[in-house]
Amino acid sequence: MKILQIIPYFIPAYSYGGPVKVCFDLSKELMKSDHEITVVTTDALDEKNRILELKENIDGIKIIRFRNISNWLAKNCNGYLPMGFYSWIKKNLKSFDIVYCHDFFTLQNIIIAHFCKKYKIPFIIQPHGTLSPIRQEARFKIIKKIFLELFKGVLKNSKNIIALTENEKKEITLIDSNLENKIIIIPNGLKIEEFENIEKINLHEKYSIPKENKIIGYIGRIQYIKGIDISLEILAQLKNKLDFTYLVIGPDEGEKKKLESQIKKLGLEKNVIFTGILKGKEKLETIKSCNIFLFTSRNEGLPITVLEVAALGIPQIISKNCNVPEIEKYAAGFELSLEDKNNISEKIKFILSDDINPEKLKVNSMNMVNEYFNIEKISKKIQEILST
């Protein structure tokens, strides 16, 4: 089967978040079943840089990139305007059996929906959490409400809509209850082998952290919806009760200055370190070397970072808004309400105490990923949708 994947950002544009890795890993898995994969995307890399190579082959995946009119609009306003995309789709779409679209509020999806209907080619869309009410309110809410009316046709014309969780399915049906029969729940998945044989490194030495400090990690984009400010409020309750360093790993998306002001106000200047973006082995080694991870996100589809932390066997505390109840089901950490910050701070102390068996949490975390979020199992579910 010839499969066309449409995504506005692709490897190595990891600053755009989890969908980049999800699309890449899924493409590699689908190829194992002799499917031919072409990924059409843009040249977006990060806020300041573009990917110069417009055509390349990575691990057998054919990648075609179109140059955005404005790289700044792409990164800051979801304004992906790829020059030549329309003409290429019009000319080449008929050669594919099915189209798999990632993200939602993009011009590419409008174009794909139009030509798929015209040429009678089925397409699947995976919004990756972008249709949640809180995300629609977070940035450009008036524009998104206008766009939603325009984009409803994309959902209606799709063969299927892939939701990551039951909660995301409910959010999509709020848009139009008639979409319910199209929605199939399939979580994100990880390639387990990538997380094997990862060793710890000395973070205390690397970042000049006092030896007695426990390291509490966060990895992801530095933006309002991720709730880093909530984590800071919680950690401020512990600054006189616990020796800790809060390691914030990831790219700034306009929130860092506000957080630095909050850090100063809370008296946490000596407790917080921003590492910037970490990639590849360095990122995994850093995750492996933390004592615990704290995710107090206001809203997620299904964060790939939570799965990566679990795959490395590190205990974590996440908000219920992360939509990973399996953390509690597998006893791999705690899934807690943001409304009870005191409870979260107590659970942090509990996990970092001598009263808990870290090896048990490690095993539980890895079992969760292997049994429920294994990319090989996820790929089989996707293939069933593609072939029916």
Helices and strands as residue ranges (DSSP letters): E 2-6, G 14-16, H 18-31, E 36-42, E 55-58, E 61-66, H 71-77, H 85-92, G 93-95, E 98-102, H 107-119, E 123-126, H 133-138, H 141-157, E 160-163, H 166-175, G 177-182, E 183-185, G 192-195, H 203-206, E 214-219, G 224-226, H 228-236, E 244-249, H 256-266, E 272-276, H 280-289, E 292-295, H 304-311, E 316-319, G 320-322, H 326-329, E 333-336, H 341-351, H 358-372, H 375-387
